[in-house]
Amino acid sequence: MYTEEELNTNKRCYEMSASKYQENSSLYEKNDRAVLGNFMYELTKFKNPRILVLGIGDCRVANKLKEIGEVYGIDFCSKFVELSKKYDIPCIEGEFLSTNIDGIGKFHGILCASFLHLFKEYDVKKALNKIRSVMYDGGILFVGQPLFKNDIGWIKEKKKSNSNQYRYHLVHNLDWWTDIITECKFLNISLVKTLDGTDDNKIWWDSVWKKI
Ligand SMILES: C[S@@+](CC[C@H](N)C(=O)[O-])C[C@H]1O[C@@H](n2cnc3c(N)ncnc32)[C@H](O)[C@@H]1O
């Protein structure tokens, strides 16, 4: 789990950058998302699918998902939770691992866009198991995040080189990820490298998985 300092650092980072996210929403939209279509297609196989967005952020993806189902969110950033009200998306304010979400029922689809790399190495598995616990069998999981060619580790880094906002995140590679998610019994449906990162060590990737 996070130390108090880690949790406060990450929460502060998103509280401070929430308005920037909203301003840049249309920019991010361009990159939404190589396999979001696959995720949505898989979900149309369920009747009125229930979809949970972890780390709802500026709500732009969650709002798109409303076209195909009933959408819920969770986020620890109060500004994003406030924003979700404008989109009429029920959103729990809380830290994902430490918040009890049993009361909101089960989901056919869960979306983790730029979310799971914000957990420590041994918490990623906890997060995936928690995801499984609120997902119907055969449910569909979207995961999109940066991958690194090199070592695995938990680092504190400036969010953007020219900002004062620090954030902790996990540096990990595709082999590590594939092992963890396979161990947690998700089957890969698609995986695409989306954007080149700003440094040679980093790529972005999106993927869709089925709970087995
Ligand atoms: C990098 S942003 C991604 C936002 C959105 N999913 C997107 O793709 O634009 C990460 C989001 O997850 C939230 N978040 C990060 N760690 C969290 C945690 N442990 N529990 C709940 N929310 C968290 C942040 O407040 C932020 O909205």
Ligand as a Chemical Component Dictionary entry (heavy atoms), coordinates in Angstrom:
data_LIG
# 
_chem_comp.id                   LIG 
_chem_comp.type                 NON-POLYMER 
_chem_comp.pdbx_formal_charge   0 
_chem_comp.three_letter_code    LIG 
# 
loop_
_chem_comp_atom.comp_id 
_chem_comp_atom.atom_id 
_chem_comp_atom.alt_atom_id 
_chem_comp_atom.type_symbol 
_chem_comp_atom.charge 
_chem_comp_atom.model_Cartn_x 
_chem_comp_atom.model_Cartn_y 
_chem_comp_atom.model_Cartn_z 
_chem_comp_atom.pdbx_ordinal 
LIG C1  C1  C 0  -3.122 9.462  -15.439 1  
LIG S1  S1  S 1  -4.738 9.891  -14.935 2  
LIG C2  C2  C 0  -5.721 9.072  -16.179 3  
LIG C3  C3  C 0  -7.121 9.610  -16.263 4  
LIG C4  C4  C 0  -8.009 8.940  -17.322 5  
LIG N1  N1  N 0  -8.183 7.527  -17.040 6  
LIG C5  C5  C 0  -7.413 9.149  -18.705 7  
LIG O1  O1  O 0  -7.044 8.177  -19.366 8  
LIG O2  O2  O -1 -7.337 10.304 -19.128 9  
LIG C6  C6  C 0  -4.940 8.842  -13.507 10 
LIG C7  C7  C 0  -6.296 9.033  -12.827 11 
LIG O3  O3  O 0  -6.434 8.083  -11.784 12 
LIG C8  C8  C 0  -6.692 8.730  -10.529 13 
LIG N2  N2  N 0  -5.976 7.907  -9.540  14 
LIG C9  C9  C 0  -4.644 7.661  -9.507  15 
LIG N3  N3  N 0  -4.338 6.785  -8.546  16 
LIG C10 C10 C 0  -5.511 6.448  -7.945  17 
LIG C11 C11 C 0  -5.862 5.564  -6.888  18 
LIG N4  N4  N 0  -4.936 4.844  -6.247  19 
LIG N5  N5  N 0  -7.165 5.454  -6.528  20 
LIG C12 C12 C 0  -8.124 6.196  -7.174  21 
LIG N6  N6  N 0  -7.850 7.046  -8.184  22 
LIG C13 C13 C 0  -6.559 7.174  -8.572  23 
LIG C14 C14 C 0  -6.166 10.146 -10.710 24 
LIG O4  O4  O 0  -6.792 11.081 -9.878  25 
LIG C15 C15 C 0  -6.444 10.395 -12.188 26 
LIG O5  O5  O 0  -7.763 10.831 -12.414 27 
# 
loop_
_chem_comp_bond.comp_id 
_chem_comp_bond.atom_id_1 
_chem_comp_bond.atom_id_2 
_chem_comp_bond.value_order 
_chem_comp_bond.pdbx_ordinal 
LIG C1  S1  SING 1  
LIG S1  C2  SING 2  
LIG S1  C6  SING 3  
LIG C2  C3  SING 4  
LIG C3  C4  SING 5  
LIG C4  N1  SING 6  
LIG C4  C5  SING 7  
LIG C5  O1  DOUB 8  
LIG C5  O2  SING 9  
LIG C6  C7  SING 10 
LIG C7  O3  SING 11 
LIG C7  C15 SING 12 
LIG O3  C8  SING 13 
LIG C8  N2  SING 14 
LIG C8  C14 SING 15 
LIG N2  C9  SING 16 
LIG N2  C13 SING 17 
LIG C9  N3  DOUB 18 
LIG N3  C10 SING 19 
LIG C10 C11 SING 20 
LIG C10 C13 DOUB 21 
LIG C11 N4  SING 22 
LIG C11 N5  DOUB 23 
LIG N5  C12 SING 24 
LIG C12 N6  DOUB 25 
LIG N6  C13 SING 26 
LIG C14 O4  SING 27 
LIG C14 C15 SING 28 
LIG C15 O5  SING 29 
# 
